[in-house]
Amino acid sequence: MIEFKSLEKTPTHAQDKSHYFCDYIELIVLCDGEDGVSVSDIYDRFLEDERIQEIGSDDGAESNEKWISKIEDWFSEIEARIFAYGDHYPFELIERRLKLKSAQTDENLVYLGLLLCSSLSYLDKTDIFTSAFEYLSFCATKNYLPEIAEVHIFGVSSKNNVRYTGSLEEKIRKFAVDINESVSTKPNVFRDRDNGDGGLDIVAWVPFESDINLDKKQLFVGQSASGLNWKDKQASVDRLKNYLNLATAPLNVLYVPFDFRDSERQFSENYLITSDLIFDRHRLIKLLTPDVVFDGELGIKFKSHIESAIEFEEDLV
């Protein structure tokens, strides 16, 4: 059911962004059957992709040593993931060989689902993954905020948006009523036949119980960014200011399926994060339960795609 593009093309990220390389290793393990992969297997993939100089070439030996060291560092970072995710982690490291666990729990499937959402460049037909990730962002926000909070999907990619429908202007006007803010009267703010979401995927606010006064409350607006261009999708708040005359500054929230962490479990791309609040793979895992993730038509379809990825086998290394 799931369709992969060529997995022989190795990542071309700057090598200080090690979490992307760790994801690539996990993806290879997912698609490599029961044998798993070692440092030398991953080295061979980069060598075959002509990313590593041949041993017999000038500076080849030095290049070889550097690449072995880098890949060993990636495996060390994966070890940190094993500790951080515990029973949620679907892989095991045995004698420096990373393998997929023989039996996968539903918690493991949630992790694999987020890994696949992080790997869109290696997948065909990605709509199911972008839709599912938007829904997972909604579910995580619901579990993060207090029960009194209002949390809604605003984006157009999910089939679970039941509150904000119609044109962008209609959605914004409904949202304005919900949060007691006024719609901008500037000309040309809304375009005819614009049925988009204005850059908003998730909206939430925390009212005060038994208080009809809706002013001065916490407001959250967020973007679910499954792609590698996540850094360019952090302007949700700025775009919202074009549509509404906001008296209350909302928190800008970013949702990403990536494990944004280095071996010390700190955000490895902190210099690119401009959002006020971030939900990455680790935080999402802690907020999501399988019964919610795999509920409904979308969840069932999402789970079937994950299971088909486990069954997929190709001799990659």
C-alpha positions in Angstrom: 0.0 0.0 0.0 2.8 2.4 0.8 5.0 3.4 -2.1 8.7 4.4 -1.6 10.8 6.4 -4.0 14.4 5.3 -4.4 16.0 4.9 -1.0 19.5 4.7 -2.5 19.8 8.5 -2.5 21.4 9.5 0.7 20.6 12.7 2.6 22.4 15.8 1.6 21.8 17.9 4.7 24.6 19.8 6.4 26.2 17.2 8.6 25.6 19.1 11.8 21.9 18.4 11.3 22.5 14.8 12.5 18.9 14.0 13.4 18.0 13.8 9.7 20.7 11.2 9.1 19.5 9.2 12.1 16.0 9.3 10.6 17.4 8.0 7.4 19.1 5.1 9.2 15.9 4.2 10.9 14.0 4.3 7.6 16.6 2.0 6.0 16.2 -0.4 8.9 12.4 -0.3 8.6 12.7 -1.3 4.9 15.6 -3.8 5.3 13.8 -6.9 6.7 15.1 -8.7 9.7 18.9 -8.2 9.3 19.1 -4.5 10.2 22.1 -2.3 9.5 25.5 -1.6 10.9 27.9 1.3 10.7 29.7 -0.3 7.7 26.3 -0.9 5.9 25.5 2.8 6.1 29.1 3.7 5.1 28.6 1.5 2.0 25.4 3.4 1.1 27.2 6.7 1.2 30.1 5.3 -0.7 27.8 3.9 -3.5 26.1 7.3 -3.7 29.5 8.8 -4.4 29.4 10.9 -1.2 32.7 9.4 0.1 36.0 9.5 -1.8 37.4 6.2 -2.9 40.2 4.9 -0.6 42.7 4.9 -3.4 42.1 8.6 -4.2 43.9 11.6 -2.8 42.9 12.1 0.8 40.8 9.0 0.5 42.0 7.4 3.8 41.4 10.6 5.7 37.9 10.9 4.2 37.2 7.3 5.1 38.1 7.9 8.8 36.0 11.0 9.0 32.9 9.3 7.5 33.3 6.3 9.8 33.5 8.6 12.8 30.4 10.6 11.6 28.3 7.4 11.2 29.4 6.1 14.6 28.2 9.4 16.0 24.8 8.9 14.4 24.6 5.5 15.9 25.4 7.0 19.3 22.6 9.5 18.8 20.3 6.7 18.0 21.4 5.1 21.3 20.2 8.3 23.0 16.8 7.9 21.3 16.5 4.3 22.6 16.9 5.6 26.1 14.6 8.6 25.6 11.7 6.8 24.0 11.9 3.6 26.0 9.2 1.1 25.1 7.9 3.5 22.4 11.0 2.9 20.4 10.5 0.3 17.6 14.2 -0.5 17.0 16.8 -2.3 19.1 20.6 -2.0 18.9 22.3 -5.4 19.2 26.1 -5.5 18.9 26.1 -2.1 17.1 23.5 -3.4 14.6 20.2 -1.5 14.5 17.2 -3.8 13.9 13.5 -3.6 13.9 11.9 -5.3 16.9 10.3 -8.6 15.9 7.0 -7.7 17.6 5.6 -4.2 17.2 3.2 -2.6 19.7 0.7 0.1 18.8 3.0 2.5 20.6 5.8 1.5 18.3 3.5 2.0 15.3 2.9 5.6 16.5 6.7 6.2 16.4 7.0 4.6 13.0 4.1 6.8 11.7 5.9 9.9 12.8 9.1 8.6 11.2 7.2 8.2 7.9 5.7 11.7 8.3 9.3 12.9 8.6 10.4 11.0 5.4 8.1 12.5 2.8 10.9 13.0 0.3 11.2 9.2 0.2 7.5 8.6 -0.2 5.0 8.7 -3.1 1.4 9.7 -2.4 2.0 11.6 0.8 -1.5 13.0 1.4 -2.4 10.4 4.0 0.7 11.3 6.0 0.2 15.1 5.9 -3.4 14.7 6.8 -2.7 12.3 9.6 0.1 14.5 11.0 -2.3 17.5 11.1 -4.7 15.4 13.1 -2.0 14.2 15.4 -1.0 17.8 16.1 -4.6 18.5 17.1 -4.7 15.5 19.4 -1.4 16.4 21.1 -2.6 19.9 21.7 -5.8 18.6 23.2 -3.8 16.5 25.6 -1.3 19.3 26.4 -3.8 22.0 27.3 -6.4 21.9 30.1 -9.8 20.2 29.5 -11.5 23.6 29.4 -9.4 24.6 26.4 -11.0 25.0 22.9 -8.8 23.2 20.3 -9.8 23.0 16.6 -8.4 22.1 13.3 -8.3 25.0 10.9 -6.2 23.5 8.1 -7.7 22.2 4.8 -5.6 19.0 4.5 -7.4 17.2 7.3 -10.7 15.5 7.0 -11.4 16.2 10.6 -12.1 19.9 10.3 -15.7 20.3 11.1 -15.8 23.8 12.6 -14.1 26.0 10.1 -15.4 25.4 6.6 -16.1 27.4 3.5 -14.0 30.2 2.1 -11.0 31.6 4.0 -13.0 34.7 4.8 -15.8 32.7 6.2 -13.4 30.7 8.4 -11.6 33.8 9.6 -15.0 35.5 10.5 -16.1 32.4 12.4 -12.7 32.3 14.3 -13.0 36.0 15.0 -16.4 35.5 16.7 -15.0 32.5 18.7 -12.1 34.5 20.1 -13.9 37.9 20.3 -11.6 39.7 17.9 -12.5 41.9 14.9 -11.8 41.2 11.3 -9.5 43.5 9.4 -11.2 46.1 7.2 -8.2 46.7 5.0 -8.8 46.3 1.3 -7.8 43.1 -0.6 -7.2 41.1 2.5 -9.4 38.3 1.2 -9.3 37.0 -2.3 -12.3 35.7 -4.2 -12.6 31.9 -4.2 -9.8 31.5 -1.7 -10.7 28.3 0.2 -7.4 27.9 1.9 -6.5 28.1 5.6 -4.3 31.2 5.6 -1.4 29.3 6.9 -3.2 28.1 10.0 -3.5 24.4 10.8 -4.4 24.3 14.5 -6.1 27.0 16.6 -6.7 26.9 20.4 -7.6 29.2 23.2 -8.0 28.7 27.0 -11.1 30.6 28.3 -11.8 31.2 32.0 -14.5 28.9 33.3 -18.0 30.5 33.8 -16.7 33.9 32.5 -18.5 35.5 29.5 -15.6 37.9 29.1 -13.4 36.5 26.3 -10.7 39.1 26.4 -7.1 38.6 27.6 -6.8 34.9 27.4 -4.2 32.5 26.0 -4.5 32.0 22.3 -2.5 29.5 20.2 -2.1 29.3 16.4 0.0 26.6 14.8 1.4 25.1 11.7 1.9 21.4 11.1 5.0 21.1 9.1 5.9 17.6 7.8 8.3 18.7 5.1 11.9 19.8 5.3 10.8 23.4 4.7 9.4 23.6 8.3 11.5 26.7 9.0 9.6 28.7 6.4 6.2 27.8 8.0 6.7 29.5 11.3 4.9 32.7 10.2 1.3 31.7 11.2 1.0 34.6 13.7 2.2 37.2 11.2 -0.2 36.0 8.6 -3.1 36.0 11.0 -2.4 39.7 11.8 -3.4 40.4 8.1 -6.9 39.0 8.8 -7.6 40.0 12.3 -7.1 43.1 14.5 -5.6 41.1 17.4 -5.7 42.7 20.8 -4.1 39.6 22.4 -0.8 38.3 21.1 -1.1 34.6 20.2 1.6 32.0 20.8 3.1 30.8 17.6 3.2 27.0 17.6 5.1 24.7 15.4 4.4 21.0 15.0 7.1 18.8 13.4 7.3 14.9 13.2 11.1 15.1 13.3 13.1 14.1 16.4 14.7 17.5 16.7 17.3 16.4 19.2 21.0 15.8 19.4 22.7 13.2 21.4 22.2 15.4 24.5 18.5 15.5 23.7 18.6 19.3 23.1 17.1 20.9 20.0 19.8 20.6 17.3 18.4 23.4 15.1 17.6 25.9 17.8 19.0 28.8 15.7 16.3 28.2 13.1 13.4 27.9 15.5 11.4 31.2 15.8 8.1 29.7 17.1 7.1 30.3 20.7 6.2 26.6 21.3 7.3 23.5 19.5 5.9 20.0 19.4 8.5 17.6 18.0 8.5 13.8 17.8 9.5 13.3 21.4 6.9 15.6 22.8 4.2 14.3 20.5 4.9 10.7 21.5 4.5 11.6 25.1 1.1 13.3 24.4 -0.4 10.7 22.0 -2.1 7.4 22.7 -2.6 4.7 20.0 -6.4 4.6 20.5 -6.6 8.2 19.5 -4.0 8.1 16.7 -5.6 5.1 15.0 -9.2 6.1 15.6 -11.7 6.8 12.7 -11.3 6.4 9.0 -8.1 8.5 8.8 -6.5 6.7 11.7 -7.3 3.2 10.3 -5.8 4.2 6.9 -2.8 5.7 8.5 -2.1 2.5 10.5 -2.5 0.3 7.5 0.2 2.4 5.7 2.5 2.0 8.6 2.0 -1.8 8.7 2.6 -2.0 5.0 5.9 -0.2 5.5 6.9 -2.8 8.0 6.0 -5.6 5.5 7.9 -3.8 2.8 11.3 -5.4 2.1 14.1 -4.4 -0.2 17.8 -5.4 -0.3 19.2 -2.0 0.3 22.6 -2.5 1.8 
